[in-house]
Amino acid sequence: MADALRVEGLSVSYPRAGTRALAVDDLSFQLQRGEVLGLVGESGAGKSTTALALLGLIKPPRRVEAGRAVLDGTDLLGLDPARLRRRRWASISLVPQNALSALNPVMRVAAQIADAIDAHERGRPAPERIGALLDSVGLPARAARQYPHELSAGMRQRVCIAMAIALEPAVIVADEATSALDTVTQRAVAETLKAVQERLGTAVLLIGHDIALQAQLADRIAVMRAGRLVEIGPAGNVLRSAAHPYTRLLVNAVPRLNDSAWRPSAAIATRRDDVPRLVAERHPLTEVGPDHLAAVP
């Protein structure tokens, strides 16, 4: 299967007390066409920084130090701002974590979707096209006339999905797209995203910290810790036979309804003293099986 996106040696740094901290450190992976790749890890692992880098949204004093992100033969990280704006939404789009903050509070939903389309096609879309987009993510026609604050959290997230697929991009980056929702709404939105992905054949980089949700949606799972990729492989392999101790702790942290011996205190992934420093030396990845990598602990 051909790659939709190939990331090679991505490194993103933050200034820190006269030195720098690598929030993303030499990250490499491939996202195949029509695939859902789950990128998981605790808060601070570098997941959202990776998403921002791929979309060209890293702002000073943060900086992309090295790497390539190749989409349709073009390195996104090497594009000037004008060319990158033309590729954003058309070739690679974002479903943000907080839809209420991402959407313009003084614009109706239809106007926001129309603006995104107009910026690339130089023409306002017909109302029927916007209505079809909303219908494709399970929203009623009336949502087009409403403001973001008039919608529920789940409906706002579906609006963001509709905007992300409006131009049928090759890649969608979903950055914690369900983390701010309650469990029932979270599942409904996740199923909407999966259904849209299957219908369009779009590749999805699904970023999150809930490995249980990732297991239901992702074809492969990649695990990040302290800016590094520590494990990647088919979802079933990672969940059943995780090679890295950190991955095993993430899997064990998922409550099991039929396990009376499970205790939250026994499933805590790390103590504060165990978290690697972003400025410390890290170990390289080692091969542990086909498409299944793990770092030396």
C-alpha positions as CSV (number, residue, x, y, z in Angstrom):
1,M,0.0,0.0,0.0
2,A,1.3,3.4,-1.0
3,D,2.3,6.0,1.6
4,A,-0.1,9.0,2.0
5,L,2.4,10.8,4.3
6,R,6.0,10.0,5.2
7,V,7.6,11.7,8.2
8,E,11.4,11.4,8.4
9,G,13.6,12.6,11.3
10,L,11.2,15.3,12.6
11,S,12.6,17.3,15.5
12,V,10.9,20.3,17.2
13,S,12.6,22.2,20.0
14,Y,11.6,24.7,22.7
15,P,14.0,27.2,24.3
16,R,14.8,26.3,27.9
17,A,17.1,28.2,30.3
18,G,19.8,28.9,27.9
19,T,19.5,25.5,26.2
20,R,16.7,23.7,24.3
21,A,14.3,20.9,25.0
22,L,13.3,18.6,22.2
23,A,9.6,18.2,22.3
24,V,9.8,15.9,19.3
25,D,13.0,14.1,18.8
26,D,13.9,12.4,15.5
27,L,10.4,11.1,14.8
28,S,9.9,8.9,11.7
29,F,6.8,7.0,10.5
30,Q,4.7,6.3,7.4
31,L,1.0,6.8,7.1
32,Q,-0.5,4.7,4.4
33,R,-3.4,5.6,2.1
34,G,-6.7,4.7,3.7
35,E,-5.1,3.8,7.0
36,V,-5.9,5.0,10.5
37,L,-2.6,5.4,12.5
38,G,-3.1,6.0,16.2
39,L,-0.5,8.1,17.9
40,V,-0.7,7.7,21.7
41,G,1.1,8.8,24.8
42,E,0.7,10.8,28.0
43,S,0.4,14.6,28.0
44,G,3.7,16.2,27.1
45,A,4.8,13.3,24.9
46,G,5.0,15.5,21.8
47,K,1.8,14.3,20.0
48,S,0.2,17.7,19.5
49,T,3.5,19.3,18.7
50,T,3.9,16.7,15.9
51,A,0.4,17.7,14.6
52,L,1.3,21.4,14.6
53,A,4.6,20.8,12.8
54,L,2.9,18.7,10.0
55,L,0.4,21.5,9.4
56,G,3.1,24.3,9.5
57,L,1.6,25.8,12.6
58,I,4.7,25.8,14.8
59,K,5.3,29.4,16.0
60,P,8.5,31.0,17.6
61,P,10.1,30.5,20.0
62,R,9.4,26.9,19.1
63,R,11.1,25.8,15.9
64,V,11.3,22.8,13.6
65,E,15.0,21.8,13.8
66,A,15.1,19.0,11.3
67,G,13.0,16.6,9.3
68,R,10.8,16.0,6.3
69,A,7.0,15.4,5.9
70,V,6.5,14.2,2.4
71,L,2.9,14.3,1.0
72,D,2.3,13.6,-2.6
73,G,6.0,14.0,-3.3
74,T,6.2,17.4,-1.7
75,D,8.0,18.1,1.6
76,L,5.5,20.2,3.6
77,L,8.2,21.4,6.0
78,G,10.1,22.9,3.1
79,L,7.2,25.0,1.7
80,D,7.0,28.7,2.0
81,P,4.0,30.0,4.0
82,A,1.9,30.9,0.9
83,R,2.3,27.5,-0.7
84,L,1.7,25.7,2.6
85,R,-1.6,27.6,3.0
86,R,-2.7,26.3,-0.4
87,R,-1.9,22.7,0.7
88,R,-3.5,23.1,4.1
89,W,-7.1,21.8,4.1
90,A,-6.8,20.8,0.4
91,S,-4.2,18.1,1.0
92,I,-3.9,17.8,4.8
93,S,-6.4,19.1,7.3
94,L,-7.0,19.2,11.0
95,V,-9.7,18.2,13.4
96,P,-8.8,20.2,16.5
97,Q,-9.2,19.2,20.2
98,N,-11.4,22.1,21.3
99,A,-14.0,22.9,18.6
100,L,-15.4,25.8,20.6
101,S,-12.1,27.6,20.6
102,A,-11.4,26.6,16.9
103,L,-14.6,27.9,15.5
104,N,-15.4,31.6,15.0
105,P,-18.0,32.5,17.6
106,V,-19.6,35.3,15.6
107,M,-20.0,33.3,12.3
108,R,-22.7,30.9,11.5
109,V,-21.6,27.3,10.7
110,A,-22.4,27.6,7.0
111,A,-20.3,30.7,6.6
112,Q,-17.3,29.1,8.3
113,I,-17.4,26.1,6.0
114,A,-17.9,28.3,3.0
115,D,-14.9,30.4,3.9
116,A,-12.6,27.3,4.0
117,I,-13.8,26.2,0.6
118,D,-13.7,29.7,-0.9
119,A,-10.1,30.1,0.2
120,H,-9.0,27.3,-2.1
121,E,-11.6,27.2,-4.9
122,R,-12.1,31.0,-5.3
123,G,-15.9,30.7,-5.2
124,R,-18.6,30.4,-2.6
125,P,-20.0,26.9,-2.5
126,A,-23.7,26.3,-3.1
127,P,-25.8,25.8,0.1
128,E,-26.6,22.3,-1.1
129,R,-22.9,21.4,-0.9
130,I,-22.7,22.6,2.7
131,G,-25.9,20.8,3.5
132,A,-24.5,17.6,2.1
133,L,-21.3,18.0,4.1
134,L,-23.3,18.4,7.3
135,D,-25.5,15.5,6.5
136,S,-22.4,13.3,5.9
137,V,-21.3,13.8,9.5
138,G,-24.8,13.3,11.0
139,L,-25.8,16.9,11.5
140,P,-29.3,18.3,10.7
141,A,-29.7,21.0,8.0
142,R,-30.6,23.6,10.7
143,A,-27.0,23.4,12.0
144,A,-25.8,25.5,9.0
145,R,-27.8,28.5,10.3
146,Q,-26.6,28.2,13.9
147,Y,-23.6,29.7,15.8
148,P,-21.1,27.4,17.5
149,H,-22.4,28.3,21.0
150,E,-25.9,27.1,20.0
151,L,-24.6,23.6,19.3
152,S,-23.7,20.8,21.7
153,A,-20.0,19.8,22.1
154,G,-20.5,16.7,19.9
155,M,-22.2,18.7,17.2
156,R,-19.4,21.3,17.2
157,Q,-16.8,18.5,16.8
158,R,-18.8,17.2,13.9
159,V,-18.7,20.6,12.3
160,C,-14.9,20.5,12.5
161,I,-14.9,17.1,10.9
162,A,-17.2,18.5,8.1
163,M,-14.7,21.3,7.5
164,A,-11.8,18.9,7.5
165,I,-13.3,16.8,4.8
166,A,-14.8,19.6,2.7
167,L,-12.0,19.5,0.1
168,E,-11.4,15.7,0.5
169,P,-7.7,15.9,1.6
170,A,-5.4,12.9,1.4
171,V,-4.6,13.2,5.2
172,I,-6.6,14.2,8.2
173,V,-4.9,14.9,11.5
174,A,-7.3,14.4,14.4
175,D,-5.6,16.0,17.4
176,E,-7.4,14.7,20.6
177,A,-10.6,15.1,18.7
178,T,-12.8,13.4,21.3
179,S,-10.9,14.0,24.6
180,A,-13.1,16.9,25.7
181,L,-16.3,14.9,25.2
182,D,-18.3,12.6,27.5
183,T,-18.0,8.9,26.9
184,V,-21.2,8.5,24.9
185,T,-20.6,11.5,22.7
186,Q,-16.9,10.5,22.3
187,R,-17.9,7.2,20.8
188,A,-20.5,8.8,18.5
189,V,-17.9,11.3,17.2
190,A,-15.2,8.7,16.8
191,E,-17.6,6.5,14.8
192,T,-18.5,9.5,12.6
193,L,-14.8,10.1,11.9
194,K,-14.2,6.5,11.1
195,A,-17.2,6.3,8.8
196,V,-16.1,9.4,6.9
197,Q,-12.5,8.0,6.6
198,E,-13.8,4.8,5.2
199,R,-16.1,6.5,2.7
200,L,-13.5,8.9,1.4
201,G,-10.5,6.5,1.7
202,T,-8.6,9.3,3.6
203,A,-5.6,8.5,5.8
204,V,-6.0,9.6,9.4
205,L,-3.4,10.4,12.0
206,L,-5.5,9.8,15.2
207,I,-3.8,11.5,18.1
208,G,-4.9,10.7,21.6
209,H,-4.0,9.4,25.1
210,D,-6.8,6.8,25.3
211,I,-5.3,3.6,24.0
212,A,-8.6,1.8,24.5
213,L,-10.3,4.1,22.0
214,Q,-7.4,3.8,19.7
215,A,-7.7,0.1,19.7
216,Q,-11.3,0.4,18.4
217,L,-10.4,2.7,15.5
218,A,-6.7,2.4,14.5
219,D,-5.2,-0.1,12.1
220,R,-1.7,0.5,13.6
221,I,-0.7,2.2,16.9
222,A,2.4,4.3,17.5
223,V,3.4,5.1,21.0
224,M,5.3,8.3,21.9
225,R,7.1,9.1,25.2
226,A,9.1,12.2,25.9
227,G,9.2,13.2,22.2
228,R,10.4,9.8,20.9
229,L,8.6,7.0,19.1
230,V,9.1,4.0,21.4
231,E,6.9,1.5,19.6
232,I,4.8,1.1,16.5
233,G,3.0,-1.9,15.0
234,P,-0.4,-3.4,14.1
235,A,-3.0,-2.5,16.7
236,G,-3.6,-6.0,17.8
237,N,0.1,-6.8,18.2
238,V,0.7,-3.7,20.3
239,L,-2.2,-4.4,22.6
240,R,-1.6,-8.2,23.0
241,S,2.2,-8.3,23.1
242,A,3.6,-4.8,23.7
243,A,7.4,-4.8,23.4
244,H,8.1,-1.6,25.4
245,P,7.5,-1.4,29.2
246,Y,5.8,2.0,28.8
247,T,3.3,0.6,26.2
248,R,2.6,-2.3,28.6
249,L,1.8,0.2,31.3
250,L,-0.5,2.1,29.1
251,V,-2.4,-1.0,28.2
252,N,-2.6,-2.1,31.8
253,A,-4.0,1.3,32.8
254,V,-7.2,0.5,30.9
255,P,-9.9,-0.6,33.4
256,R,-11.2,-4.2,32.9
257,L,-14.8,-4.7,34.0
258,N,-14.2,-8.4,34.5
259,D,-11.0,-8.1,36.5
260,S,-11.8,-7.6,40.2
261,A,-8.1,-7.4,41.0
262,W,-7.5,-4.3,38.8
263,R,-6.7,-1.2,40.9
264,P,-6.0,2.3,39.5
265,S,-2.9,2.7,41.8
266,A,-1.4,-0.4,40.2
267,A,-1.9,0.9,36.7
268,I,-0.1,4.3,37.1
269,A,2.2,4.5,34.1
270,T,5.0,6.5,35.7
271,R,6.0,8.4,38.8
272,R,7.2,12.0,38.3
273,D,10.8,10.9,38.8
274,D,10.5,8.2,36.1
275,V,9.6,10.6,33.2
276,P,12.6,11.2,31.0
277,R,13.9,14.7,30.7
278,L,13.4,16.3,27.3
279,V,17.0,17.5,27.4
280,A,18.5,14.2,28.4
281,E,20.1,11.7,26.0
282,R,17.7,9.1,24.7
283,H,18.3,5.6,23.5
284,P,17.8,4.7,19.8
285,L,15.0,2.5,18.5
286,T,15.7,-1.2,18.0
287,E,14.0,-3.6,15.7
288,V,11.9,-6.2,17.5
289,G,9.7,-7.6,14.6
290,P,8.2,-6.6,11.3
291,D,6.7,-3.1,11.6
292,H,7.0,-3.4,15.4
293,L,9.7,-1.2,17.0
294,A,10.6,-0.7,20.6
295,A,13.2,1.5,22.3
296,V,15.7,0.1,24.8
297,P,14.1,0.8,28.2
